[in-house]
Amino acid sequence: MKISEKEISHPIHPHHKLKLEYTEIPFTCDGCKEAGIGLKYSCHQEYCDSDQFDLHKVCAVATPIINISFYRKCIFEFHHHPPGEEKRICDACRNEVLGFVYHCKRCGFDLHPCCANLPQVLDDGEHNLYLCHKLAGACHRCGGKGPGWSYRSRCETYNLHLSCVKELLVESWEAMYLKVDKNKVREIQTRIPSLEAALAKNHGGIRGGKIRRCCKMAGGAIRLIVSAILGDPTSIIAAVVEGFISK
């Protein structure tokens, strides 16, 4: 793969070069098959076999071998397809692996490229969120302590599974996965549903102003985590995601 600042050639799309661009419209990455927003590499050739070809930036210029602090004995190698014949699950977000993946042959762990590149710390200007291998407390959305990575606040007031944040994302952007005209899907800017109802149901003992403040903090956390999951953990994208949220 040849890389320049704004243009690359990629082995899974060899006939045309891919150009780096910025989008505020959600897309599905043709590499990892996960949702994306922000910076991506795309093909817009008029006579391309694909209607449109998009790759997350981290998928397009993936490092061949990486190490993850949570798995000190593991060496993760990049694959264009899930290795083996059995179903593979991302150990970070618990979603099925359908395309590009980082895989540890020794231990059998798998990570989506965007999950493997999640920032250790997300800063919204007021609170820091820390990436954790395991939950320190009950998840703010599901109320459980199941497997998978999470982000937590320093004070441990709230913890959020990556899988739960992805569920919110899929619920709101389900049109991305419907079997309808691809061009029509790409024109849809859907909305993340109101977070207060989804989050409040797990806080039966909290009322009034306290639950509003609690859900407001969690809503801010979700905006940051969603932007990171989608491959572009920047304040600009967090603001775009915030614009999708129903009031």
Residue frames as qw, qx, qy, qz and C-alpha x, y, z in Angstrom:
[[0.000, 0.888, 0.459, 0.000, 0.00, 0.00, 0.00],
 [0.419, 0.240, 0.003, 0.876, 1.44, 3.34, -1.05],
 [0.230, -0.794, -0.495, 0.268, 0.58, 6.23, 1.20],
 [0.252, 0.370, 0.023, 0.894, 0.64, 9.96, 0.60],
 [0.064, 0.071, 0.468, -0.879, -0.93, 12.68, 2.68],
 [0.523, 0.258, 0.189, -0.790, -4.23, 12.79, 0.81],
 [0.799, 0.340, -0.275, -0.413, -4.24, 9.76, -1.49],
 [0.446, -0.382, 0.809, -0.030, -3.50, 6.03, -1.18],
 [0.639, 0.174, -0.639, -0.391, -3.62, 2.81, -3.15],
 [0.577, -0.297, 0.616, -0.446, -5.18, -0.09, -1.26],
 [0.012, -0.190, 0.952, 0.241, -4.99, -3.84, -2.05],
 [0.285, 0.394, 0.852, -0.196, -8.71, -4.53, -1.59],
 [0.402, 0.835, 0.303, -0.221, -9.58, -1.76, -4.06],
 [0.616, -0.280, 0.379, 0.631, -6.62, -1.88, -6.46],
 [0.463, 0.525, 0.517, 0.494, -8.06, -0.25, -9.58],
 [0.040, 0.843, 0.149, 0.516, -8.54, 3.28, -8.25],
 [0.329, 0.158, -0.503, 0.783, -6.78, 5.45, -5.74],
 [0.365, -0.723, -0.584, 0.053, -8.61, 6.45, -2.58],
 [0.168, 0.545, -0.101, 0.815, -8.73, 10.07, -1.50],
 [0.279, -0.304, -0.656, 0.632, -8.82, 11.34, 2.05],
 [0.182, -0.498, -0.282, -0.800, -11.93, 13.37, 2.85],
 [0.060, 0.064, 0.664, -0.742, -14.06, 14.52, 5.76],
 [0.361, -0.371, -0.625, -0.584, -17.74, 13.73, 6.14],
 [0.300, -0.121, 0.539, -0.778, -20.43, 14.52, 8.67],
 [0.815, 0.059, -0.168, -0.552, -22.71, 11.91, 7.07],
 [0.676, -0.327, 0.651, -0.108, -22.46, 8.39, 8.53],
 [0.626, 0.464, -0.544, -0.312, -21.02, 5.68, 6.27],
 [0.948, -0.218, 0.228, -0.042, -20.31, 1.96, 6.45],
 [0.119, -0.696, 0.660, 0.256, -16.63, 1.10, 6.17],
 [0.867, 0.344, -0.256, -0.255, -16.03, -1.38, 3.35],
 [0.350, 0.466, -0.769, 0.262, -13.09, -2.79, 5.30],
 [0.019, -0.077, 0.851, -0.519, -14.30, -3.59, 8.81],
 [0.268, -0.444, -0.751, -0.407, -18.04, -3.30, 7.93],
 [0.275, -0.566, -0.567, 0.532, -18.61, -1.01, 10.93],
 [0.117, 0.934, 0.321, 0.103, -20.13, 2.49, 10.94],
 [0.560, -0.096, -0.015, 0.823, -17.95, 5.56, 10.49],
 [0.080, 0.963, 0.252, 0.047, -17.95, 9.33, 10.40],
 [0.324, -0.841, 0.254, 0.352, -15.33, 12.04, 9.98],
 [0.101, 0.665, -0.637, -0.377, -12.11, 11.26, 8.10],
 [0.853, 0.138, 0.501, -0.049, -12.28, 8.47, 5.54],
 [0.102, -0.364, 0.680, 0.628, -10.60, 7.32, 2.35],
 [0.635, 0.480, 0.474, -0.378, -13.05, 7.07, -0.56],
 [0.285, 0.008, 0.702, 0.652, -13.27, 6.17, -4.22],
 [0.390, 0.614, 0.328, -0.602, -15.54, 8.32, -6.36],
 [0.080, -0.222, 0.717, 0.656, -14.55, 7.08, -9.81],
 [0.596, 0.227, -0.045, -0.769, -17.54, 7.28, -12.12],
 [0.788, 0.216, -0.479, -0.320, -17.03, 3.83, -13.57],
 [0.098, -0.368, 0.852, -0.360, -16.04, 2.05, -10.36],
 [0.429, -0.183, -0.863, -0.195, -17.67, -1.36, -9.79],
 [0.243, -0.446, -0.696, 0.508, -18.70, -0.16, -6.34],
 [0.009, -0.879, -0.405, -0.250, -21.37, 2.53, -5.98],
 [0.051, -0.872, 0.312, -0.373, -19.01, 4.10, -3.48],
 [0.836, -0.049, -0.442, 0.321, -16.07, 2.67, -1.60],
 [0.235, -0.840, 0.212, -0.441, -15.18, 3.97, 1.87],
 [0.756, -0.079, -0.526, 0.381, -12.60, 3.06, 4.48],
 [0.494, -0.859, -0.054, 0.123, -12.10, 4.42, 7.97],
 [0.231, 0.853, -0.445, 0.144, -8.77, 6.19, 8.08],
 [0.455, -0.536, 0.692, -0.163, -7.53, 3.68, 10.69],
 [0.870, 0.170, 0.461, -0.052, -8.62, 0.79, 8.45],
 [0.650, 0.757, -0.052, 0.040, -7.06, 2.25, 5.33],
 [0.327, 0.717, -0.516, 0.336, -3.61, 2.82, 6.86],
 [0.859, -0.485, 0.033, -0.160, -3.68, 0.05, 9.47],
 [0.090, -0.690, 0.714, -0.083, -0.41, -0.87, 11.17],
 [0.683, 0.166, -0.684, -0.197, 0.45, -4.53, 10.37],
 [0.643, -0.229, -0.668, 0.297, 1.24, -5.48, 13.98],
 [0.220, -0.672, 0.147, -0.692, 0.14, -3.76, 17.18],
 [0.369, -0.117, -0.800, 0.459, 0.30, -4.33, 20.94],
 [0.422, -0.658, -0.280, -0.558, -2.58, -3.57, 23.31],
 [0.042, -0.480, 0.611, -0.628, -1.90, -2.66, 26.93],
 [0.767, -0.229, 0.234, -0.552, -4.81, -4.81, 28.15],
 [0.994, 0.084, 0.069, -0.011, -3.25, -7.92, 26.61],
 [0.190, -0.842, 0.477, 0.164, 0.44, -7.71, 27.44],
 [0.550, -0.248, 0.768, 0.217, 1.31, -11.18, 26.14],
 [0.649, 0.560, 0.515, -0.023, -0.53, -10.74, 22.83],
 [0.156, -0.305, 0.461, 0.819, 0.68, -9.74, 19.40],
 [0.534, 0.605, 0.470, -0.358, -2.18, -8.54, 17.22],
 [0.287, -0.096, 0.642, 0.704, -1.75, -8.99, 13.46],
 [0.436, 0.436, 0.043, -0.786, -3.91, -7.18, 10.92],
 [0.327, 0.162, 0.892, 0.266, -6.11, -9.33, 8.63],
 [0.276, 0.033, -0.352, -0.894, -8.38, -8.32, 5.76],
 [0.715, -0.220, -0.465, -0.473, -10.72, -11.20, 6.65],
 [0.673, -0.519, 0.389, -0.356, -11.51, -12.93, 9.96],
 [0.187, 0.429, -0.882, -0.056, -9.13, -15.91, 10.31],
 [0.162, 0.044, 0.962, -0.214, -10.55, -19.42, 10.41],
 [0.238, -0.318, -0.739, -0.545, -14.08, -20.60, 9.77],
 [0.290, -0.561, -0.716, 0.297, -15.70, -20.00, 13.16],
 [0.067, -0.897, -0.270, -0.344, -17.62, -16.85, 14.06],
 [0.528, 0.013, -0.328, 0.783, -15.34, -14.23, 15.62],
 [0.257, -0.890, -0.371, -0.064, -16.33, -11.58, 18.16],
 [0.258, 0.655, -0.263, 0.660, -14.51, -8.33, 18.91],
 [0.582, -0.322, -0.613, 0.426, -13.30, -8.57, 22.50],
 [0.113, -0.011, -0.206, 0.972, -13.72, -4.81, 22.95],
 [0.414, 0.022, -0.024, -0.910, -17.27, -4.09, 21.74],
 [0.462, 0.090, 0.844, -0.257, -18.64, -7.69, 21.60],
 [0.657, 0.554, -0.010, -0.512, -19.88, -7.20, 18.02],
 [0.899, 0.162, 0.367, 0.178, -19.27, -9.84, 15.37],
 [0.205, -0.576, 0.489, 0.623, -16.16, -9.40, 13.24],
 [0.721, 0.556, 0.392, -0.131, -17.20, -9.26, 9.57],
 [0.590, 0.777, -0.083, 0.205, -14.16, -7.74, 7.87],
 [0.379, 0.602, -0.474, 0.518, -10.83, -6.15, 8.80],
 [0.778, -0.612, -0.090, -0.113, -9.62, -7.34, 12.18],
 [0.095, 0.651, -0.688, 0.305, -6.63, -7.42, 14.49],
 [0.943, -0.190, -0.190, -0.195, -6.16, -11.02, 15.66],
 [0.231, -0.645, 0.710, -0.162, -3.85, -12.61, 18.23],
 [0.732, 0.191, -0.620, -0.208, -3.04, -16.10, 16.99],
 [0.269, 0.201, -0.828, 0.449, -1.64, -17.17, 20.36],
 [0.143, 0.135, 0.684, -0.702, -4.63, -16.19, 22.49],
 [0.086, 0.466, 0.836, 0.277, -7.45, -15.98, 19.96],
 [0.016, 0.673, 0.360, -0.646, -8.43, -12.40, 20.79],
 [0.343, 0.487, 0.529, 0.604, -9.97, -10.20, 18.07],
 [0.076, -0.633, -0.254, 0.727, -10.40, -6.43, 17.78],
 [0.439, 0.819, 0.329, 0.168, -12.04, -4.21, 15.17],
 [0.545, 0.300, -0.041, 0.782, -9.45, -1.68, 13.94],
 [0.158, -0.696, -0.038, -0.700, -11.40, 1.26, 15.38],
 [0.776, -0.611, -0.105, -0.115, -11.72, -0.53, 18.72],
 [0.846, -0.078, -0.097, 0.518, -8.00, -1.33, 18.72],
 [0.376, 0.335, -0.007, 0.864, -7.27, 2.37, 18.20],
 [0.348, -0.834, -0.372, -0.213, -9.64, 3.77, 20.84],
 [0.139, 0.662, -0.378, 0.632, -8.00, 6.53, 22.91],
 [0.470, -0.158, -0.746, 0.445, -7.06, 5.63, 26.47],
 [0.088, -0.484, -0.462, 0.738, -8.51, 8.94, 27.66],
 [0.109, 0.635, 0.517, 0.563, -11.36, 11.06, 26.28],
 [0.215, -0.331, -0.347, 0.851, -11.53, 14.64, 27.51],
 [0.103, 0.732, 0.595, 0.316, -14.71, 16.68, 27.09],
 [0.116, 0.608, -0.076, 0.781, -13.20, 19.73, 28.76],
 [0.517, -0.577, 0.214, -0.595, -14.80, 19.01, 32.13],
 [0.838, -0.292, 0.424, -0.182, -14.53, 15.27, 32.73],
 [0.180, 0.494, -0.815, -0.244, -12.02, 12.64, 31.64],
 [0.940, 0.023, 0.100, -0.326, -13.24, 9.22, 30.54],
 [0.168, -0.577, 0.795, 0.085, -10.81, 6.32, 30.90],
 [0.770, 0.211, -0.502, -0.334, -10.79, 3.20, 28.72],
 [0.495, -0.410, 0.693, -0.325, -11.02, 0.07, 30.90],
 [0.249, 0.159, -0.928, -0.228, -10.66, -3.62, 30.18],
 [0.294, -0.419, -0.858, 0.050, -13.41, -4.42, 32.72],
 [0.277, -0.746, -0.257, -0.548, -16.22, -2.44, 34.31],
 [0.171, 0.213, -0.616, 0.739, -15.46, -0.83, 37.65],
 [0.331, 0.209, 0.596, -0.701, -19.20, -0.66, 38.41],
 [0.488, 0.502, 0.710, -0.073, -22.59, -1.24, 36.83],
 [0.261, 0.218, 0.492, 0.802, -22.97, 0.05, 33.27],
 [0.156, 0.262, 0.231, -0.924, -24.91, 3.31, 33.20],
 [0.509, 0.125, -0.392, -0.756, -27.15, 2.03, 30.41],
 [0.681, -0.058, -0.679, -0.268, -27.72, -1.71, 30.91],
 [0.624, -0.603, 0.240, -0.435, -27.07, -1.86, 34.64],
 [0.996, -0.067, -0.026, 0.058, -24.94, -4.97, 34.20],
 [0.311, -0.770, 0.524, 0.189, -21.28, -5.90, 34.53],
 [0.932, 0.279, 0.226, 0.037, -20.91, -8.14, 31.50],
 [0.695, -0.178, 0.334, 0.611, -17.71, -8.62, 29.45],
 [0.438, 0.714, 0.289, 0.464, -16.25, -6.10, 27.04],
 [0.393, 0.063, -0.167, 0.902, -14.37, -2.83, 27.29],
 [0.143, -0.861, -0.487, 0.019, -15.87, 0.27, 28.84],
 [0.235, 0.491, -0.162, 0.823, -15.20, 3.92, 29.50],
 [0.488, -0.663, -0.526, 0.211, -15.51, 5.21, 33.07],
 [0.032, -0.909, 0.078, -0.409, -15.21, 8.55, 34.80],
 [0.316, 0.424, -0.644, 0.553, -12.39, 9.13, 37.25],
 [0.395, -0.270, 0.491, -0.728, -14.91, 9.30, 40.09],
 [0.058, -0.075, -0.991, -0.092, -16.53, 6.07, 38.81],
 [0.425, 0.269, 0.357, -0.787, -19.93, 7.80, 38.87],
 [0.808, 0.423, 0.114, -0.393, -20.71, 6.28, 35.50],
 [0.363, -0.287, 0.818, 0.342, -19.42, 3.39, 33.43],
 [0.692, 0.504, 0.014, -0.517, -20.46, 2.66, 29.87],
 [0.737, 0.026, 0.629, 0.244, -19.94, -0.56, 27.93],
 [0.037, 0.337, -0.547, -0.765, -18.71, 0.01, 24.39],
 [0.015, 0.256, 0.925, 0.281, -21.32, -2.58, 23.40],
 [0.045, 0.692, 0.630, -0.350, -24.12, -0.52, 24.98],
 [0.053, 0.647, -0.124, -0.750, -23.00, 2.64, 23.21],
 [0.017, 0.141, -0.784, -0.604, -22.93, 0.71, 19.93],
 [0.071, 0.477, 0.876, -0.017, -26.45, -0.52, 20.61],
 [0.096, 0.750, 0.291, -0.587, -27.63, 3.08, 20.94],
 [0.022, 0.499, -0.483, -0.719, -25.84, 3.86, 17.70],
 [0.022, 0.079, 0.915, 0.394, -27.34, 0.92, 15.80],
 [0.115, 0.604, 0.737, -0.280, -30.82, 1.61, 17.16],
 [0.127, 0.780, 0.119, -0.601, -30.66, 5.14, 15.84],
 [0.197, 0.598, -0.536, -0.563, -28.84, 4.40, 12.59],
 [0.651, 0.072, 0.754, -0.052, -30.58, 1.14, 11.70],
 [0.635, 0.722, 0.086, -0.260, -31.29, 2.50, 8.22],
 [0.059, 0.725, -0.651, -0.217, -27.57, 2.02, 7.55],
 [0.254, -0.221, 0.942, 0.013, -28.14, -1.74, 7.71],
 [0.675, 0.410, 0.442, -0.425, -31.43, -2.07, 5.83],
 [0.479, 0.068, 0.713, 0.508, -31.45, -3.75, 2.43],
 [0.345, 0.856, 0.317, -0.220, -32.48, -0.65, 0.50],
 [0.597, 0.726, 0.015, 0.341, -30.93, 1.42, -2.24],
 [0.711, -0.217, -0.178, 0.644, -27.35, 2.13, -1.16],
 [0.230, 0.345, 0.085, 0.906, -27.33, 5.69, -2.47],
 [0.422, -0.679, -0.299, -0.521, -30.55, 6.46, -0.62],
 [0.768, -0.507, -0.304, 0.248, -29.10, 5.11, 2.63],
 [0.582, -0.005, -0.090, 0.808, -26.05, 7.33, 2.29],
 [0.016, -0.517, -0.172, -0.838, -28.28, 10.41, 2.08],
 [0.590, -0.667, -0.401, -0.213, -29.98, 9.67, 5.40],
 [0.166, 0.383, -0.553, 0.721, -28.79, 11.56, 8.45],
 [0.617, -0.502, -0.583, -0.166, -30.56, 9.73, 11.23],
 [0.243, -0.713, 0.273, -0.598, -30.79, 10.67, 14.88],
 [0.314, 0.030, -0.849, 0.424, -29.57, 9.16, 18.09],
 [0.420, -0.645, -0.562, -0.303, -32.74, 8.76, 20.18],
 [0.334, -0.779, 0.176, -0.501, -33.38, 10.71, 23.36],
 [0.474, 0.267, -0.762, 0.352, -30.89, 9.41, 25.89],
 [0.308, -0.355, 0.489, -0.735, -32.72, 10.32, 29.08],
 [0.871, -0.091, 0.037, -0.482, -35.36, 7.58, 28.81],
 [0.853, 0.255, -0.449, 0.076, -32.82, 4.92, 27.83],
 [0.371, 0.349, -0.621, 0.596, -30.48, 5.83, 30.67],
 [0.385, -0.379, 0.331, -0.774, -33.01, 6.76, 33.34],
 [0.868, -0.162, -0.285, -0.373, -34.69, 3.35, 33.38],
 [0.785, 0.020, -0.519, 0.337, -31.65, 1.95, 35.19],
 [0.209, 0.186, -0.432, 0.857, -31.71, 4.66, 37.87],
 [0.408, -0.593, -0.620, -0.311, -34.99, 4.04, 39.64],
 [0.536, -0.588, -0.428, 0.428, -33.66, 5.37, 42.92],
 [0.287, -0.211, 0.049, 0.933, -32.64, 8.74, 41.52],
 [0.188, 0.769, 0.611, 0.022, -35.18, 11.47, 40.86],
 [0.026, 0.969, 0.162, -0.187, -35.61, 14.99, 39.58],
 [0.171, 0.931, -0.314, -0.069, -32.54, 17.16, 39.17],
 [0.499, -0.521, 0.682, 0.122, -30.11, 14.43, 40.16],
 [0.731, 0.234, 0.621, 0.161, -31.18, 12.10, 37.37],
 [0.475, 0.874, 0.102, 0.013, -31.13, 14.97, 34.86],
 [0.089, -0.864, 0.488, 0.082, -27.56, 15.84, 35.87],
 [0.640, -0.255, 0.717, 0.104, -26.57, 12.17, 35.82],
 [0.704, 0.474, 0.514, 0.124, -28.04, 11.61, 32.36],
 [0.289, 0.949, -0.104, -0.067, -26.58, 14.86, 31.08],
 [0.290, -0.689, 0.646, 0.152, -23.11, 13.65, 32.09],
 [0.655, 0.025, 0.744, 0.127, -23.72, 10.24, 30.54],
 [0.587, 0.754, 0.292, -0.039, -25.06, 11.89, 27.39],
 [0.105, 0.911, -0.379, -0.124, -21.85, 13.89, 27.09],
 [0.479, -0.416, 0.763, 0.126, -19.87, 10.70, 27.62],
 [0.712, 0.358, 0.603, 0.032, -21.84, 8.90, 24.90],
 [0.444, 0.888, -0.021, -0.120, -21.16, 11.71, 22.41],
 [0.073, -0.775, 0.616, 0.119, -17.43, 11.35, 22.98],
 [0.561, -0.177, 0.807, 0.039, -17.45, 7.55, 22.92],
 [0.699, 0.576, 0.414, -0.090, -19.60, 7.42, 19.78],
 [0.348, 0.893, -0.254, -0.131, -17.20, 9.75, 17.97],
 [0.244, -0.595, 0.762, 0.076, -14.27, 7.53, 19.03],
 [0.673, 0.117, 0.729, -0.051, -16.04, 4.31, 17.97],
 [0.633, 0.725, 0.250, -0.104, -16.81, 5.85, 14.58],
 [0.808, 0.212, 0.139, 0.532, -13.11, 6.36, 13.98],
 [0.291, 0.562, -0.007, 0.774, -12.61, 10.07, 14.65],
 [0.500, -0.629, -0.509, 0.310, -12.41, 10.96, 18.37],
 [0.287, 0.175, -0.022, 0.941, -12.24, 14.73, 17.94],
 [0.085, 0.424, 0.475, -0.766, -14.18, 17.58, 19.47],
 [0.312, 0.233, -0.366, -0.845, -15.47, 18.48, 16.00],
 [0.422, -0.104, -0.837, -0.334, -17.03, 15.06, 15.47],
 [0.154, -0.329, -0.794, 0.488, -18.37, 15.00, 19.03],
 [0.212, 0.359, 0.159, -0.895, -20.17, 18.24, 18.21],
 [0.416, 0.112, -0.611, -0.664, -21.57, 16.71, 15.01],
 [0.340, -0.207, -0.917, 0.039, -22.80, 13.67, 16.93],
 [0.004, 0.344, 0.569, -0.747, -24.37, 15.98, 19.49],
 [0.327, 0.235, -0.196, -0.894, -26.28, 17.59, 16.66],
 [0.423, -0.065, -0.816, -0.388, -27.87, 14.21, 15.87],
 [0.136, -0.201, -0.859, 0.450, -29.26, 13.81, 19.39],
 [0.254, -0.623, -0.557, -0.487, -32.99, 14.31, 19.76],
 [0.052, -0.275, 0.409, -0.869, -33.99, 16.86, 22.34]]
